[in-house]
Amino acid sequence: KRIHLIGMGSSYNACLLGSYWIEKIAKIPTVCSNSSEFRYRDPVIEEGTLIIPVSQSGETADTLSASHLMKQSGYDQLSIVNAKNTELERITNNSIYMRANKEIGVASTKTFMSTLQILFTLALYLAQNSNSKLINSKLFDDYKNIPNYMNNILDNAELIKKISKKYSEYSNFLYLGRGYNYPIAMEGALKLKELSYIHAEGYPAGEMKHGPISLIEEKMPVFAIITDGDYLSKMISNIREIGARNGNIIVLSNCPDKLDKSWYSDLINFDYTDDNFSPFLSTVCIQLFSIYIAMERNLDIDQPRHLAKSVTVE
């Protein structure tokens, strides 16, 4: 009847996007919680709720604690993990493997993408029983073409590298998005922090007027994710407000033809797809942007300081 996703860091960001997909495509009420907060707030979970804990390592301490709590309360669980023979598997009994092989870098990149793929596929599977009007042959054709669209981004990565170099000496960033793009904005900010040691915050663009707009100035670049869909006009309004306050705007978009060049400082574009799939492509762009900035700053992109691949203590 309901689904509750839990995770930490990049897994949490993936869960947040997954909750959007499941509700929109499968029409199943779905929420997302940060594992470290979940267990301490005495959560009230309704009967018939499936708990989905997500952890690349399967050993994340806070996620294990949350999963233990749900097991003691008798809820069904389905974990999503990359590593095999983990504690999270043993707690939940049922698992879906990311099959991303070993991820060398500490920061989650390919496992984040694998989690998105699993959650989107799960939404499609659950939608089979909901008679969703979104399920059609074109949707599946577009889904199959995602690797080709990703290759197009990689083939033109020099543009992202050039823009990254321009912004590599800045100390603060603001990432904005709406709908599906909000979790990707969160992940973009997290990746920049992890790899480049640059302070960055991800916000829903609608939240901008409730505080973040006071930070807008020339030295605070704004990374705005804009895709062709329900939020296009609102995102245009957001970036025009930022521009009116002399903000530097990097736009990541699949519909540059609908944006006036005077509204932004720099543009990264990717192939147009159904809005359901744009997060897969924008993810590649935000990851490359963070990697190139870190490289420009001569930082170790595989072993960022103070970070561990598996956080086994709270």
WOVEN-V989744 format. One record per helix or strand of 3 or more residues. SS is the DSSP state (hx for helix, st for strand). FROM is the first residue (numbers start at 1). TO is the last residue. If there is no record, write none. Layout:
ss->SS from->FROM to->TO
ss->SS from->FROM to->TO
This chain:
ss->st from->2 to->7
ss->hx from->9 to->26
ss->st from->29 to->34
ss->hx from->35 to->38
ss->st from->49 to->55
ss->hx from->61 to->72
ss->st from->79 to->81
ss->hx from->87 to->92
ss->st from->95 to->97
ss->hx from->110 to->127
ss->hx from->137 to->144
ss->hx from->146 to->155
ss->hx from->157 to->167
ss->st from->172 to->177
ss->hx from->180 to->196
ss->st from->199 to->204
ss->hx from->205 to->210
ss->hx from->212 to->215
ss->st from->221 to->226
ss->hx from->232 to->243
ss->st from->249 to->253
ss->hx from->256 to->258
ss->hx from->261 to->263
ss->st from->266 to->269
ss->hx from->278 to->296
